[in-house]
Every structure is written in structure tokens, then in C-alpha cells.
Amino acid sequence: MELYGEFINLRPLTLEDAELTHRWRQGERAINLNQGAESLESQRTWISSRPDSEYNFIIELKDGRAVGMLSLVAVDLANRRAETGRFLIGEEPLTRGIPAAVEAMKLLYEFAFDTLKLARIHGSVASDNKGMYKWQVFLGMKEEGRLRNHYFINHHFQDAICLGLLEDEYRRSTLPKMRALVALGRNNAGAKS
């Protein structure tokens, strides 16, 4: 399954992405994420072991260059909920000037709420990951609590800040904001032409 946007597409993560995603997870931009696979082989093993209840995507520019990844995991259709995660722009210089991050989240949210008919999405952010926390709250996620000393990242314990977004909040607030940001990217791209 592929999801198509104006600036980027989301395509399924494959074994061929192991080297690239392993490099991203070892890079500086992933410093506030849970530890990734320690070797390329363990990254391949991790990719091949993903359960059917997960949707793991590679974010690609329209020219096919991979720039990041994100996932929808723990999909529970009975309770109509899922967890967002593994969001990482690994090739930030390639995304400058285009709304790749917001459009990737927009496509994932549309898939969650419109295709899967979920009532809620949720996730957690390590407390040191202040940029991601601000980003998620800006896009409409609400803080729902904390799990104290939940993650051991960067050689110390960090809280997990629990975030959630309900379908009505998504439709009322998040989706219009995402549409406006994509339109702004369109306008900026047009101005550069």
C-alpha cells in the first residue's frame, strides 16, 4: 500500500531499506529515539519481523529519493485505535523548502482516520525530545500523562510523555492546520519557480 501526497509519498518499508534506515537510526537526528538495531543484519531482521498489525512507511520525495520513515503500530481495529511512531526525517537537507514532515503526518493521519476508521491515535515522546513534543502538540496531539523513567536513552532515564488525538480533534483542528501548511509549501514552491 502506498499513500500519495503532493510533495511526498509513503511507501511500505522493505528489506532493501535496511541499510538506509539503519544509517538514519544511528545518526544524530535519532539521538532522542529508542535505540535502533546495532547492526545492519539486526536491522534486516527487525524489518522482516514486523507484524501485520503495523504499517511501516518510507517517506519519499516525488523523485523517489527516500528522506525519512514513520509508522502506525499496535493497530487495534476492535477498539479503533493505533500508535504513531518511528517518525524520523533522516535526510533533512533534501526536505528543505517543502512540507515533507507535515505532509507525511497528514497522509498517515488520513490513513488512520479515513481508511482504517480509527477513533484515536496516540504515541509517546521521550522527555528530552523537546522538538518532537512541540511538533506533535502543534499538530494537535494532547498530552495525556507521563510514564516516569520509562525510557533509558542517552545514558539516562527519561519520562515518556503520552500524547493522543481523537478523530473529532483531528477533523476540527489538526487537518485544517496540516492543509494550510501544505498550501503554504505549495505557495513557496510556486514563488521559487
C-alpha positions in Angstrom: 0.0 0.0 0.0 1.3 3.4 -1.0 -0.1 6.8 0.1 0.3 9.7 -2.3 0.7 13.3 -1.4 1.5 16.5 -3.3 5.2 16.7 -2.2 5.9 13.2 -0.9 4.7 9.6 -1.0 4.6 7.0 1.7 5.6 3.5 0.6 6.0 0.3 2.6 9.3 -0.3 4.3 11.1 -3.2 2.7 14.3 -5.2 3.4 16.0 -3.1 0.7 15.6 -0.1 3.1 17.7 -1.8 5.9 21.0 0.0 5.1 19.4 3.4 4.8 17.2 3.1 7.8 20.0 1.7 9.9 22.2 4.7 9.0 19.3 7.1 9.9 18.8 5.4 13.3 22.5 5.6 14.1 22.6 9.3 13.1 22.4 12.5 15.2 18.8 13.1 14.3 17.8 9.9 16.1 19.5 10.7 19.4 16.3 11.0 21.3 14.7 7.9 19.9 14.7 4.4 21.4 17.9 2.6 20.4 17.8 1.2 16.9 19.3 -2.0 15.7 23.0 -2.3 16.4 24.0 -3.9 13.1 22.8 -3.9 9.6 21.9 -7.6 9.9 19.8 -6.9 13.0 18.1 -4.1 11.1 17.2 -6.6 8.4 15.9 -9.0 11.0 13.8 -6.2 12.6 12.3 -5.2 9.3 11.4 -8.8 8.3 9.8 -9.5 11.7 7.3 -6.6 11.6 3.8 -7.9 12.4 0.7 -7.5 10.2 -0.7 -5.1 12.8 1.9 -2.5 11.8 2.2 -0.1 8.9 5.8 0.9 8.4 6.5 3.5 5.7 9.4 5.2 4.0 8.9 8.8 3.2 9.9 9.5 -0.4 10.1 12.7 -2.4 8.2 12.7 -5.7 11.5 11.9 -7.5 11.8 8.6 -5.5 14.5 9.7 -3.0 13.9 8.3 0.5 14.1 11.1 3.1 12.5 9.5 6.2 10.3 7.0 7.9 7.2 6.7 10.1 4.8 4.1 11.3 1.4 3.3 12.6 1.7 0.4 15.1 -0.4 -1.5 17.5 -3.4 -1.1 15.3 -6.4 -2.3 17.2 -9.5 -2.2 14.9 -11.8 -3.6 17.6 -11.1 -0.6 19.9 -10.4 1.7 16.9 -7.0 3.0 18.0 -3.4 2.8 16.9 0.0 4.3 17.9 2.1 6.6 15.7 5.8 6.2 15.9 9.2 5.8 14.4 8.9 9.3 12.8 12.3 10.4 11.6 13.4 12.7 8.8 16.8 11.1 8.0 17.7 13.3 5.0 16.8 16.7 6.3 18.7 18.7 3.7 16.6 17.1 0.9 13.4 18.3 2.6 14.3 22.0 3.0 11.7 24.2 1.5 9.0 21.6 1.2 6.5 20.5 3.8 7.7 16.8 3.8 7.2 16.2 7.6 3.8 17.7 7.8 2.6 16.0 4.7 3.9 12.7 5.9 2.0 13.0 9.1 -1.1 14.2 7.2 -1.0 11.1 5.0 -0.6 8.9 8.0 -3.5 10.5 9.9 -5.7 10.3 6.8 -5.0 6.7 6.5 -5.7 6.1 10.2 -8.9 8.1 10.4 -10.3 7.8 6.9 -9.2 4.4 5.7 -8.9 2.4 9.0 -11.8 4.4 10.6 -9.9 4.8 13.9 -11.4 6.9 16.7 -8.0 7.7 18.3 -4.3 7.7 17.7 -1.7 8.0 20.4 2.0 7.9 21.0 4.8 8.8 23.4 7.8 11.1 23.2 10.9 10.9 25.3 11.0 13.9 27.6 14.4 15.1 26.2 12.9 15.1 22.7 11.5 18.7 23.1 11.4 19.4 19.4 9.2 16.4 18.7 7.0 17.1 21.7 6.4 20.7 20.4 5.8 19.4 16.9 3.2 16.9 18.0 1.4 19.4 20.2 1.5 22.0 17.4 -0.2 19.4 15.1 -3.0 18.8 17.7 -1.9 16.0 19.9 -2.9 16.5 23.6 -0.7 15.5 26.5 -2.5 12.7 28.4 0.1 11.8 31.0 3.6 10.7 31.8 5.3 7.4 32.5 8.1 8.3 34.8 11.6 7.0 33.9 10.1 4.9 31.2 13.0 5.2 28.6 16.7 4.8 29.1 18.0 6.9 26.3 21.3 8.9 26.1 22.7 7.1 29.2 19.9 8.3 31.5 16.2 7.6 32.3 13.6 9.8 30.6 9.9 10.1 31.1 7.6 9.0 28.3 5.2 11.9 27.6 1.9 10.2 26.4 0.0 12.0 23.7 -3.3 11.4 22.0 -5.5 12.7 19.2 -9.2 12.0 18.8 -10.9 11.8 15.5 -13.1 14.9 16.1 -10.0 16.9 17.2 -8.2 15.8 14.1 -11.0 16.9 11.8 -11.7 20.2 13.7 -8.2 21.4 14.3 -5.3 19.2 13.0 -6.4 18.6 9.4 -7.1 22.3 8.7 -3.7 23.2 10.1 -2.0 20.5 8.0 -3.8 21.6 4.9 -2.7 25.2 5.5 0.9 24.1 6.0 0.9 22.1 2.8 -0.7 25.0 0.9 2.0 27.3 2.3 4.6 24.9 0.9 2.8 25.0 -2.4 2.8 28.8 -2.4 6.5 28.8 -1.5 7.3 26.3 -4.3 5.4 28.5 -6.8 7.2 31.6 -5.7 10.5 30.0 -6.3 9.5 28.9 -9.9 
